[in-house]
Structures are given as C-alpha cells and as structure tokens.
Amino acid sequence: MKGPAIEGARSPRIPGDVLFAVLDEQAVLLNLATGVYHGLDAVGTRIWQLLSEQNGLEGVRAAMLEEFEVQPERLERDLGVFLAEMVERGLLDGDGSTDDGV
C-alpha cells in the first residue's frame, strides 16, 4: 500500500466518532460509527498522540525524527503507510493529498 507524501500534504483530522485510550504504551481506538476496535503499538500510539495535539504532518514528522532513531526517508514511507491505513479504516478524515491536488 502506497502512503501519501508528507511534505506539503494536508493533515488528516481525527473524526469525533473515534475514541482513543492509552493502555501502558499501546493504544486502543474505537470507531463508534462501525463499533470496531483497533490497536496501535507504541510507535503508532505516539503518532496518534502527535496528530491529536494538532501538530500537523510536519510537526509529527519533526517530533518523530527527534524521538526515534529513524532515517527521514524511512519515516516518510512508514508514516505515509500508517496514515493511509488509518484513513482506509475510517479512523482519520483526509486523504493526505496536497492542497494543489498532488
């Protein structure tokens, strides 16, 4: 699955019908519209926390590069895949495309 480009992409929005709870270092998401639970590992949990803080994609990217030992190219790819999967599951609104349609 190909993820969206991060640079210049619109930030996805967490819908109001998605609940988030942290249990230890992992998170559980509940989509109230579907009644389906989703689990996140520690890295996914941190991404979700950063998104919920309204940091925008560049803020998420910068924080992740600072907090984790990861190459920027790898982070771009993995973050793109994560966001695309969350949109596909109805846990985020937005397609990650840029404002100019790219």
Number of C-alpha atoms within 10 A of each C-alpha: 8 11 18 22 18 22 13 14 20 19 23 22 16 20 14 11 14 18 14 19 12 14 9 7 12 15 21 15 18 18 19 14 11 11 10 11 13 14 15 16 11 14 14 17 21 19 20 21 16 18 19 14 11 14 15 17 23 15 15 22 20 12 15 19 14 10 10 10 9 12 9 13 9 10 17 18 15 15 22 20 17 19 25 22 16 19 18 13 14 17 25 22 16 19 18 23 18 15 9 8 7 10
